[in-house]
Amino acid sequence: MRPRLLSPTALLCGAFTFALLFVQAGVARAVVPHLIDLFQTAPRLAMLGFLALVTFPATATFVAHRFGSRFLDHFASVAGRGRIIDSVWAGALVWMVTYTTSILTRILFLVINPPKPEPDTLSLGSEVMSMLAQLSPANTISIFAALWLFVSSVLFEIEQRSRARS
């Protein structure tokens, strides 16, 4: 029997993380122009807004994990249940997987579909806008989305297998 490549749990975690990234992209589209304007008058407050935006996946996962595990604890008697460190780890893991996957997927996508060699093609602003555009509802079912889901699921599978061995 061949070992499976990805477990259903890893695929589910990858899909959850992609959904968080999709929500984060929508929030970014709405908030970033205001943060850029705010930067002119209150740079520290604007940077705090960017920090909140960047840590959104970790914060959302922490809250969901914390309340979800407390809700499930009412139906099961498990020793050591409801430890806050587990929710912190869940948030940190999703945060790390989100950004690692985004970087790796973007590089893989550029291998598949390299940009034309124009001077402004590789600027940071155009890359960020390109990534946000690829997460629009019209493009969610694409090569980029499939690569993103696959890479994040592989990272979650690696984490699950490493925990199982320790």
Secondary structure, 3 states (H helix, E strand, C coil): CCCCCCCHHHHHHHHHHHHHHHHHHHHHHHHHHHHHHHHHHCHHHHHHHHHHHHCHHHHHHHHHHHHHHHHHHCCCCCCCCCCHHHHHHHHHHHHHHHHHHHHHHHHHHHHHCCCCCCCCCCCHHHHHHHHHHHCCHHHCCCHHHHHHHHHHHHHHHHHHHHHHHC
